[in-house]
Amino acid sequence: MKNNYWLIFGLLLGFFALPGQLQASNGDVPLMLYTAPQLDQTMFGTSLGSIGDDSVVIEAYVDANGRVEDYRILSQPDDVQTMLPEVKKILIFTTFRPALSMGRPTAGRAVISFSKISVKG
């Protein structure tokens, strides 16, 4: 008879200890752990063409506000010294959608390329 009590007690304990069914509401927004910065706007034309011999490829360090803090040149043509002032001007006026970490804006890096920059002089 005592074994039956233990059996009933175990079944009741198991029934009440089970968690309820979890459901997501329509208001839930799935968050990615990290998204990289994305080009938002620039006052200069952009094209998604291939990178040629005259392209300057830059790794830009973008702050949490979407502005370029610093940059590093990854590849460059031979006459890059004549283009650097124009590249700096372009980067000043370029904004990004900042990187997101757990849904919050954070600093990140973006790789961008410039080609056919005309320098008047």
Residue pairs with C-beta under 8 A, 6 or more apart in sequence:
29 103
31 102
31 103
32 100
33 101
33 102
34 99
34 100
34 101
34 102
35 99
35 100
36 99
36 108
36 109
36 110
37 60
37 62
37 66
37 96
37 97
37 98
37 99
37 108
37 109
37 110
38 96
38 97
38 110
39 46
39 94
39 96
39 97
39 110
39 112
40 66
40 95
40 96
40 97
41 94
41 95
42 90
42 93
42 94
42 95
43 93
44 90
44 93
44 94
49 115
51 57
51 75
51 113
51 115
52 115
53 77
54 77
54 115
54 116
55 75
55 77
55 113
55 114
55 115
56 73
56 75
56 76
56 77
56 80
56 83
56 87
56 113
56 114
56 115
56 117
57 73
57 74
57 75
57 76
57 111
57 112
57 113
58 71
58 72
58 73
58 74
58 87
58 91
58 111
58 112
58 113
58 114
59 71
59 72
59 74
59 109
59 110
59 111
60 68
60 70
60 71
60 91
60 94
60 96
60 109
60 110
60 111
60 112
61 68
61 69
61 70
61 71
61 72
61 107
61 108
61 109
62 68
62 69
62 96
62 98
62 99
62 107
62 108
62 109
62 110
63 69
63 98
63 107
64 98
64 99
64 105
64 106
64 107
65 98
65 105
66 95
66 96
66 97
66 98
66 105
67 95
67 96
68 91
68 92
68 94
68 96
69 107
71 91
73 80
74 111
77 83
82 119
82 121
83 114
83 117
83 119
85 119
86 117
86 119
87 114
87 117
90 114
90 117
94 112
96 110
98 105
98 106
98 107
98 108
99 105
99 106
99 107
99 108
100 106
